[in-house]
């Protein structure tokens, strides 16, 4: 267990968890919440590196046959922590990157993640495994791209017109796919609850 806990795939996952407070810190560099261009570019850089590790930790664990229980447990947790933290920071930032109706997209995403996490925990106690679907993987990808656009936000608008609006549009697409995949998990979970 000790060796497996510190193999490269798991170290990449730990790095993704460490990236969570670092992204938040970028917005507090001046001692208070401020979405300066520097804060946004820094947060984006950290987020992109963390997102890339999400692909490589799973790929390397399978390729090198270094899968472990701690890796299987922490990988989805790291993803959810990163996504949830970024959405909360973007809803609280001084530029109000996520505000108004777009808050609903963020709420849908957060509620689904909490629901599915609880459902997976319940089903794990029943020794029932719910495999991750291809659509759920696409959902994660769209989420990550949307958040990357929104982290840069107004700093990106200075380079490419409608940068933030593109991020909001992708966030809504992500929320719709999130609802659909969440329903799939919920349906699978209810079936086992009813069978009990």
C-alpha positions in Angstrom: 0.0 0.0 0.0 2.8 2.4 0.9 4.6 2.0 -2.5 1.3 2.3 -4.4 0.3 5.4 -2.5 3.3 7.2 -3.8 3.5 6.0 -7.4 3.5 8.6 -10.2 -0.2 8.4 -11.1 -1.2 9.0 -7.4 1.3 11.8 -7.1 -0.3 13.5 -10.1 -3.7 13.1 -8.3 -2.3 14.6 -5.1 -1.0 17.5 -7.2 -4.5 18.2 -8.5 -5.8 18.4 -5.0 -3.0 20.8 -4.1 -3.9 22.9 -7.1 -7.4 23.6 -5.6 -6.2 26.1 -2.9 -3.6 27.5 -5.3 -6.3 28.5 -7.8 -8.2 30.3 -5.0 -4.9 32.0 -3.8 -4.5 33.5 -7.2 -7.6 35.6 -6.6 -6.4 36.7 -3.1 -2.8 37.8 -4.0 -3.6 41.3 -3.0 -5.0 40.3 0.4 -8.6 40.4 -0.7 -10.7 38.9 -3.5 -9.7 40.6 -6.7 -9.9 39.4 -10.3 -6.9 41.1 -11.8 -5.6 40.0 -15.2 -2.5 38.5 -13.4 -4.8 36.6 -11.0 -6.8 35.2 -13.9 -3.8 34.2 -16.0 -2.1 32.5 -13.0 -5.3 30.7 -12.0 -5.7 29.5 -15.6 -2.1 28.2 -15.8 -2.6 26.2 -12.6 -6.0 24.9 -13.7 -4.7 23.8 -17.1 -1.8 21.9 -15.5 -4.1 20.3 -13.0 -6.6 19.3 -15.9 -3.8 17.7 -17.9 -2.8 15.6 -14.9 -6.4 14.3 -14.8 -5.8 12.6 -18.1 -2.3 11.4 -17.4 -2.9 9.9 -13.9 -5.5 7.5 -15.2 -3.6 6.7 -18.4 -0.3 6.0 -16.6 -2.0 4.0 -13.9 -3.5 1.7 -16.5 -0.4 1.6 -18.8 2.0 0.9 -16.0 -0.5 -1.4 -14.1 -0.2 0.9 -11.0 -3.9 1.2 -10.2 -4.6 1.4 -6.5 -7.6 1.8 -4.2 -6.4 5.2 -3.0 -6.1 6.4 -6.6 -9.5 5.1 -7.5 -10.9 6.9 -4.5 -9.1 10.2 -4.8 -9.2 10.7 -8.6 -13.0 11.6 -8.8 -12.7 13.6 -5.5 -9.9 15.7 -7.0 -11.9 16.5 -10.1 -15.0 17.5 -8.0 -12.9 19.6 -5.6 -11.3 21.5 -8.6 -14.6 22.0 -10.4 -16.6 23.1 -7.4 -13.9 25.4 -6.1 -13.5 27.2 -9.4 -17.2 27.6 -9.8 -17.5 29.1 -6.3 -14.6 31.5 -6.9 -16.0 32.6 -10.3 -19.4 33.2 -8.7 -17.8 35.3 -5.9 -15.2 37.2 -8.0 -15.4 41.0 -8.3 -16.1 40.7 -12.1 -19.1 38.5 -11.4 -18.0 36.1 -14.1 -20.8 33.7 -13.1 -23.9 35.7 -12.1 -27.6 35.9 -12.8 -29.0 33.1 -14.8 -25.6 31.4 -15.3 -25.5 30.7 -11.6 -28.2 28.1 -12.3 -25.8 26.2 -14.6 -23.2 26.2 -11.8 -25.8 25.1 -9.2 -27.0 22.2 -11.5 -23.4 21.0 -11.9 -22.6 21.2 -8.1 -25.9 19.5 -7.1 -25.3 16.7 -9.6 -21.8 16.1 -8.3 -23.0 15.9 -4.7 -25.9 13.6 -5.7 -23.7 11.2 -7.7 -21.1 11.1 -5.0 -23.7 10.1 -2.4 -25.2 7.6 -4.7 -21.8 6.0 -5.5 -21.0 5.8 -1.8 -24.4 4.1 -1.2 -24.0 1.6 -4.1 -20.4 0.9 -3.0 -21.7 -0.3 0.3 -24.0 -2.7 -1.6 -20.9 -3.9 -3.6 -22.5 -2.4 -6.8 -20.1 -0.7 -9.3 -21.5 2.0 -11.6 -19.0 2.4 -14.5 -18.2 5.8 -15.8 -19.9 6.3 -19.2 -18.3 7.8 -22.3 -20.8 10.7 -22.1 -19.8 11.3 -18.4 -16.2 11.7 -19.6 -17.3 14.2 -22.3 -19.2 16.0 -19.5 -16.0 16.4 -17.5 -14.1 17.6 -20.6 -16.8 20.3 -21.4 -16.8 21.4 -17.8 -13.0 21.8 -17.8 -13.0 23.8 -21.0 -15.9 26.0 -19.8 -14.1 26.7 -16.5 -10.8 27.4 -18.4 -12.6 30.1 -20.5 -14.3 31.6 -17.4 -11.2 31.6 -15.3 -9.5 33.9 -17.9 -12.8 35.7 -18.3 -12.4 39.5 -18.9 -8.7 39.1 -19.4 -9.5 36.8 -22.3 -12.1 39.3 -23.6 -9.2 41.8 -24.2 -7.6 39.3 -26.6 -10.6 37.5 -28.2 -14.1 39.1 -28.3 -16.9 37.2 -26.5 -14.4 35.0 -24.6 -16.4 35.1 -21.4 -19.7 34.6 -23.3 -18.2 31.5 -24.9 -17.4 30.2 -21.4 -20.9 30.8 -20.2 -22.3 29.0 -23.3 -20.1 26.0 -22.6 -21.1 26.1 -19.0 -24.7 25.7 -20.0 -23.9 22.9 -22.4 -22.0 21.2 -19.5 -25.0 21.7 -17.2 -27.4 20.0 -19.7 -25.0 17.1 -20.2 -24.5 16.9 -16.4 -28.3 16.6 -15.9 -28.5 13.8 -18.4 -25.6 11.8 -17.0 -26.9 12.5 -13.5 -30.2 11.0 -14.5 -28.5 7.9 -15.8 -26.7 7.4 -12.5 -29.9 8.1 -10.5 -31.8 5.6 -12.6 -29.2 2.9 -12.0 -29.2 3.7 -8.3 -33.0 3.7 -7.9 -33.1 0.3 -9.5 -30.8 -1.2 -6.8 -32.7 0.6 -4.1 -36.0 -0.8 -5.3 -34.5 -4.3 -5.6 -33.3 -4.3 -2.0 
